Amino acid sequence: MWKLLQLRREQGRQAIPDLRTARPEGFRGLPVIATTPCAEGCQACVDVCPTAAITAPPARLDLGRCTLCGACAPACPTGKIAFTTQTAMAASERTALVVAEGPARIPDVEIGAALRARFGRSLKLRQVSAGGCNGCELELNALANVNFDIGRHGIEWVASPRHADALVVSGPITRTMADAVQLAWDAMAEPRFVIDWTRAQLSAAQIDFLASLPMSQVSGDHLYVHANAWDPAGWDYIQGRLEAVRSLQATRCRYTFCGHMHEPRLYHLSGTGKAGDFTPTPGVAIPVPPHRQWLVVPGSAGQPRDGNPAACYAMFDDADASITYHRVPYDHDTARDKMLAAALPQRLAHRLEDGQ
């Protein structure tokens, strides 16, 4: 005990007793723009800004573009722009990042109930340094030390974007880092997140019912399977003729109906092994004579991805051996809004608008 006390005395006291009140000299935080008028025809702050974050008149500063270089403050002859030591500058809306003339106002950050419920106790973050000066990186790294200890709030840094709930980007995103940021963003497990959310909406009885359903069903000369005929439980996609022929050769049925793919498509295979495919025209009946094998992909009822947001379905007429594809507009705006309200990935919600 005596050695521990002696060691504590030698170490001294923490230089900054309360880190929350620390304001390092030269620190530039939330900018403030005075209401005093600019000099006649003055564009000094606009001209000196390297990222075109400032517009005038009236003077506006976009924090979404600003790198806090501080060049605008000394360039203004009337001292209209100044930087406070306020560190809170984040916002939940893009428009809230634009600073107007008047007293400094901390942007509003709103956290939806669904987002708080899902990430309130656990949040995994992946950080990407996109051309910064290492200042932000040092601060982000310090968040996990014994002083700030973000782990006590359930927040952790992870090594891979595939394990992350959110991406933290520091720096202005230089040209050489733009692709790296995009790759990290694309690698985040959005589909898994949506699947987990969907499972949470189902009751145990509903999950048991789905699990009891067969992977494929044969009815006469018809095969019904979600993904493909060669490995129904493998969930491989039919991306083109190669996979379509493999699926058709895995069954003796003349007609195979499958989903999984979001674009409507029709494939056929002749007795001599010649394959073909085409994109159907909605509302036009297509003859599908039984001397060939046919693979029907009706398309998606909820998330078409062929550039048309209308829902897809197909009608097979076994009396005259024909199939007709149909498209039906639906209220995809409401579906999008419900996805956003449930804190599902924004990119997946907005793709409903244009069928992508």
C-alpha positions in Angstrom: 0.0 0.0 0.0 2.8 2.4 0.9 4.5 1.8 -2.5 1.2 2.5 -4.3 0.8 5.8 -2.4 4.3 6.8 -3.2 3.9 5.9 -6.9 0.7 8.0 -7.0 2.5 11.0 -5.4 5.3 10.7 -8.0 2.8 10.6 -10.9 1.2 13.8 -9.7 -2.3 15.0 -10.5 -4.0 15.0 -13.9 -3.1 18.2 -15.8 -6.8 18.8 -16.7 -9.0 17.8 -13.7 -12.2 17.8 -15.9 -11.7 16.8 -19.5 -15.2 18.0 -20.4 -14.1 21.6 -19.7 -10.9 21.4 -21.7 -10.5 24.1 -24.3 -7.0 23.9 -25.8 -5.5 27.1 -27.0 -6.1 27.7 -30.7 -9.0 25.2 -30.8 -11.6 26.1 -33.5 -15.1 24.9 -32.8 -18.6 25.9 -33.8 -18.3 29.1 -36.0 -20.4 32.2 -35.3 -21.3 34.8 -37.9 -22.1 38.3 -36.6 -25.1 40.3 -37.9 -23.0 43.3 -38.8 -23.2 44.0 -42.5 -20.3 43.0 -44.8 -18.3 45.7 -46.4 -19.6 46.8 -49.8 -18.8 44.2 -52.4 -16.6 42.2 -50.1 -16.0 38.6 -50.9 -12.8 38.0 -48.9 -14.1 35.1 -46.9 -15.7 33.4 -49.9 -12.5 33.8 -52.0 -10.2 32.4 -49.3 -12.3 29.3 -48.4 -10.6 26.3 -50.0 -13.8 24.1 -49.9 -16.4 26.7 -51.1 -18.1 26.3 -47.7 -19.0 30.0 -47.5 -21.5 32.0 -49.4 -22.3 35.7 -49.2 -24.4 37.8 -49.0 -26.1 36.9 -46.7 -23.2 35.1 -45.1 -23.6 31.4 -44.6 -21.1 28.7 -43.6 -21.7 25.1 -44.4 -20.2 22.8 -41.8 -20.7 19.9 -44.1 -18.0 21.4 -46.4 -15.9 23.3 -43.8 -12.6 21.8 -42.7 -12.2 24.3 -39.8 -9.0 25.7 -41.3 -9.8 29.1 -39.9 -8.6 31.0 -43.0 -11.9 33.0 -43.2 -11.7 34.7 -39.8 -8.6 36.8 -40.4 -9.5 37.4 -44.0 -12.8 39.2 -43.0 -12.0 42.9 -42.7 -15.0 43.5 -40.3 -14.4 40.4 -38.1 -17.7 39.0 -39.0 -16.7 35.4 -38.7 -15.2 33.9 -35.5 -14.8 30.4 -34.1 -16.0 29.5 -30.6 -14.7 26.6 -28.5 -18.0 24.7 -28.7 -17.3 21.1 -29.8 -20.9 20.1 -30.4 -21.4 20.5 -34.2 -23.1 17.3 -35.3 -26.6 17.3 -36.7 -29.2 14.8 -37.8 -30.3 16.8 -40.8 -28.0 18.1 -43.6 -29.6 21.5 -43.6 -28.9 22.0 -39.9 -25.2 22.1 -40.7 -25.5 25.5 -42.4 -24.6 28.3 -40.0 -26.4 31.6 -40.5 -25.9 35.1 -39.1 -26.7 35.5 -35.5 -25.8 34.0 -32.1 -24.0 30.6 -32.1 -26.6 27.8 -32.1 -25.8 24.2 -31.5 -27.3 22.0 -34.3 -30.2 19.8 -33.3 -29.5 16.0 -33.1 -32.6 13.8 -33.0 -32.4 10.1 -32.2 -35.5 8.2 -33.2 -37.1 5.8 -30.7 -36.3 2.8 -33.0 -32.7 3.8 -33.4 -32.3 4.3 -29.6 -34.0 1.0 -28.9 -31.7 -0.9 -31.3 -28.4 0.8 -30.5 -29.0 2.2 -27.0 -26.8 -0.4 -25.3 -24.5 -1.6 -28.1 -23.0 0.3 -31.0 -20.1 -1.0 -33.1 -18.1 1.6 -35.0 -15.6 1.3 -37.8 -13.3 4.4 -38.4 -11.8 5.4 -41.7 -9.2 8.1 -41.9 -9.9 9.8 -45.3 -7.0 12.3 -45.7 -7.1 14.1 -42.3 -4.2 15.6 -40.3 -4.3 12.8 -37.6 -5.9 15.3 -35.2 -9.4 13.7 -35.4 -7.8 10.3 -35.4 -6.0 11.0 -32.1 -9.2 12.3 -30.5 -11.2 9.3 -31.7 -8.6 6.9 -30.4 -8.7 8.8 -27.0 -12.4 8.1 -26.7 -11.6 4.5 -25.7 -9.0 5.4 -23.0 -9.6 5.4 -19.3 -10.7 9.1 -19.2 -13.5 8.9 -21.7 -14.2 5.1 -21.8 -16.9 5.0 -24.4 -17.0 1.2 -23.7 -19.1 1.8 -20.6 -21.8 3.1 -22.9 -21.7 0.0 -25.1 -19.7 1.7 -27.9 -16.8 -0.1 -29.4 -14.4 0.3 -32.3 -14.2 -2.7 -34.6 -11.5 -3.8 -37.1 -13.8 -4.6 -40.0 -16.8 -2.7 -41.6 -18.5 -6.1 -41.8 -18.9 -6.0 -38.0 -19.9 -2.4 -37.8 -23.2 -0.7 -37.2 -21.9 2.7 -38.3 -19.0 4.2 -40.2 -17.0 7.1 -38.7 -15.2 9.1 -41.4 -12.5 11.6 -40.4 -10.8 14.0 -42.8 -12.1 15.8 -46.0 -12.2 12.6 -48.1 -9.4 13.1 -50.6 -9.5 11.8 -54.1 -7.2 9.0 -53.2 -9.4 7.9 -50.3 -12.8 8.2 -51.9 -12.8 4.7 -53.2 -11.6 3.3 -49.8 -14.5 5.0 -48.0 -17.0 3.7 -50.6 -15.6 0.2 -50.2 -15.9 0.4 -46.4 -19.5 1.6 -46.7 -20.4 -1.1 -49.2 -18.9 -3.8 -46.9 -21.2 -3.0 -44.0 -23.7 -5.7 -43.4 -26.9 -4.0 -44.3 -28.7 -7.1 -45.5 -27.9 -9.0 -42.3 -29.2 -6.0 -40.2 -32.5 -6.1 -42.2 -32.8 -9.8 -41.8 -32.2 -9.6 -38.0 -34.8 -6.8 -37.8 -37.3 -8.9 -39.8 -36.8 -11.9 -37.6 -37.4 -9.8 -34.5 -40.9 -8.9 -35.9 -41.9 -12.5 -36.2 -43.3 -14.6 -33.4 -41.9 -18.0 -32.5 -45.0 -19.7 -34.1 -44.4 -17.8 -37.4 -40.8 -18.7 -37.5 -41.6 -22.4 -36.9 -44.2 -22.2 -39.7 -41.7 -20.8 -42.1 -39.1 -23.4 -41.1 -41.6 -26.2 -41.7 -42.2 -25.2 -45.4 -40.4 -27.4 -48.0 -37.5 -25.8 -49.9 -39.2 -26.9 -53.2 -42.5 -28.3 -54.3 -43.3 -30.4 -57.4 -46.8 -30.4 -58.8 -47.2 -32.4 -62.0 -44.8 -30.9 -64.5 -44.2 -27.8 -62.5 -41.4 -27.1 -60.0 -41.8 -24.3 -57.5 -38.5 -23.2 -55.7 -37.4 -20.0 -54.2 -33.8 -19.8 -55.4 -32.8 -22.6 -57.8 -33.3 -26.2 -58.6 -29.8 -27.6 -58.2 -29.4 -26.5 -54.6 -32.6 -25.0 -53.1 -31.0 -24.6 -49.6 -27.9 -22.9 -51.0 -29.8 -19.7 -52.0 -27.6 -19.1 -55.1 -28.9 -16.5 -57.4 -29.8 -17.1 -61.1 -27.8 -14.2 -62.5 -28.0 -15.2 -66.2 -28.2 -18.1 -68.7 -25.4 -20.1 -67.0 -27.3 -20.4 -63.7 -30.6 -20.8 -65.5 -29.4 -23.8 -67.6 -27.9 -25.3 -64.5 -31.2 -25.0 -62.7 -33.2 -26.4 -65.6 -30.8 -29.4 -66.0 -31.3 -30.2 -62.3 -35.0 -31.1 -62.8 -37.2 -33.1 -65.2 -40.0 -30.6 -64.9 -40.9 -28.6 -68.0 -41.7 -25.5 -66.0 -39.7 -24.1 -63.1 -41.0 -21.1 -61.2 -38.5 -19.3 -58.8 -38.1 -16.1 -56.9 -35.0 -14.7 -55.1 -34.1 -12.5 -58.1 -35.7 -9.1 -58.1 -35.9 -8.5 -61.9 -38.5 -10.3 -64.1 -37.0 -12.7 -66.5 -37.8 -15.7 -68.7 -35.4 -18.4 -69.7 -35.8 -21.5 -71.9 -33.8 -24.6 -72.8 -34.4 -26.7 -76.0 -34.0 -30.5 -76.3 -30.7 -29.9 -78.1 -29.3 -27.8 -75.3 -29.8 -24.4 -76.9 -30.6 -21.8 -74.3 -32.3 -18.4 -74.5 -33.7 -15.6 -72.3 -35.4 -12.3 -72.6 -37.0 -9.6 -70.6 -40.8 -9.8 -70.7 -43.1 -6.9 -71.6 -45.8 -6.4 -68.9 -49.3 -7.4 -70.0 -48.2 -9.4 -73.1 -48.9 -13.1 -73.1 -45.9 -15.2 -74.0 -46.3 -18.7 -75.5 -44.4 -21.3 -73.5 -44.9 -24.6 -75.4 -43.9 -27.8 -73.5 -41.4 -29.1 -76.0 -38.9 -26.8 -74.2 -38.0 -26.3 -70.6 -38.9 -22.9 -69.1 -37.7 -21.1 -66.1 -39.9 -18.2 -64.9 -38.7 -15.4 -62.6 -41.7 -13.2 -61.9 -39.7 -10.5 -60.2 -40.1 -8.9 -56.8 -43.4 -7.9 -55.3 -41.8 -5.4 -52.9 -38.3 -4.4 -54.1 -38.0 -4.5 -57.9 -34.5 -3.6 -59.1 -34.9 -3.1 -62.8 -35.5 0.6 -62.6 -39.3 0.3 -62.2 -40.7 0.6 -58.6 -43.9 -1.1 -59.5 -44.5 -4.6 -57.9 -44.1 -7.7 -60.1 -46.1 -10.8 -60.6 -46.9 -13.3 -63.3 -49.9 -15.4 -64.4 -49.4 -18.9 -65.9 -52.2 -20.2 -68.1 -51.8 -24.0 -68.4 -54.7 -24.3 -70.7 -53.0 -22.6 -73.6 -49.4 -22.8 -72.3 -48.7 -19.1 -71.9 -47.5 -16.8 -69.2 -48.1 -13.1 -68.7 -46.0 -10.8 -66.6 -47.6 -7.9 -64.8 -46.5 -4.7 -63.0 -48.7 -3.0 -60.4 -47.8 0.4 -58.8 -47.9 0.5 -55.0 -47.4 3.1 -52.3 -43.6 2.7 -52.1 -43.3 6.1 -50.5 -45.1 4.8 -47.4 -43.0 1.7 -47.4 -39.9 3.8 -47.5 -41.1 6.0 -44.6 -41.8 3.0 -42.5 -38.3 1.6 -43.1 -36.8 4.9 -42.1 -39.0 5.1 -39.0 -37.7 1.6 -38.0 -34.1 2.8 -38.3 -33.4 0.5 -41.2 -30.6 1.5 -43.6 -31.5 4.7 -45.5 -29.9 3.4 -48.7 -32.2 0.4 -48.8 -35.2 2.5 -48.0 -34.6 5.1 -50.7 -33.9 2.5 -53.4 -37.6 1.8 -53.4 -38.3 5.1 -55.0 -36.7 4.2 -58.3 -36.7 0.5 -58.2 -33.0 0.1 -57.7 
